[in-house]
């Protein structure tokens, strides 16, 4: 079973950027779908980006054009580059593996706070 560990969050001003990292353990990153979610305080967890097993990417409308997901297979790391941050991007960000219709174990997430 794959396990993940997120990092890279922080507090930034509106318009700033962050690069979140998701280190995957328990197997290879090849042919593995990785999803990035976020959960704002008092709201449900939402899917914001995915990198499919064959390398395709997709984004939620709210983040399209500002978020970019990428994989470094030798490092077993998936990145989420976030640009032009907005206050509504404030949330805990989680990554997870997705294989055969099943999500892997959840990590602790990484907090992103956008505030002036």
N, C-alpha and C positions, 0 to 999 in steps of 0.2 A: 504494500500500500504506500502511496506517495504521501509525503509530509511536506509542508511549506512553512517558510518563515519570511515574514515581510519586514521591510525596513525602509528608511529614507524619508519618512514623514517629517513634518515640522510646522512652524508657524511662519507664514509669508504674507506679504502685502498683496492686495489685488493687483493683478497683472504679472505677478511673479511666476516662477517655475520651480518644479521639483521633479526629481526622478526617483520613483519608488522601485524597490527591488524585491523580487520573490525568489528565494533560493529553494529549489526542489530537491528532496532527498527520497530515497527508497526505490529509485529506478532512474532510467534515462529519460531525458527530455524529448528524445526523438519520438515522433508520432504521438505526442501527448497534447491534448487540448488543455490550455490554461485560461482560466477566467479571472478577471478582476471585478470585484464588487466594492460597493461602498455602503456605509450605513450612517446616516446622520442621526443626531440625537432625536429620539422620539419617532423615528421613521423606520420603515422596513428596509431591509437590505436590498439593494438594487444592483443589477448587472450593468457594468459600464463598458467593458471591453473584453474581447476574447481573441485568442490566437489558436486556431484550430490545429488538429494533428498534422494537416498537410500545409501549414504555414499561412493560411488565409487569416485575415483579421477583420473584425467588425466592431462597431462602436454604437453606444446609445446616442440618440439624437442630441441629448443635452451636452455631450462632450465631443461630438464629432468635429474634427478640425483642430481640436486643442489637445487631445490625448493621443498618444502613439504607443502601441504595445510592440515589443520586440523580444526576441529570444537570443540568448547566448548559450548554445547547446553545450560546448565544452565546460562552461562554468556552471551549468545547470541552473541558470538564472534567467528569469523573465523580468523585463523592465516595463514600467509604465511611465512614460515621459508626459508630464502635465505642464502645459503652457497656458499663459493668460488666465491664471487662476482667478476665480470669482468667489465671493463669500459663500455662495450656495454650493461650492465644492467642498466646504468644510464637512468632514466625516471621518470615520475610521475606514481605512481601505484594506481590503482582504483579497488575497489571491487563493485560488483552489484549482486542483486538477479535476478533469472531467473525462471519464473513460467508460465506455459501454453504458452510458446513461447514469453513471453513478459519480457523485462528487466525492473527493477525497476528504482527508481530515482538515479541519479549519485551523489556521494559525491564529495568533493573537491580534493580528492586524497592526496597522501603523496609522497614527493620527495625523491628519492634515487639517490645519487651521488657517483660514484665510481672513485676515483682519487688518484694518489700517490703524 
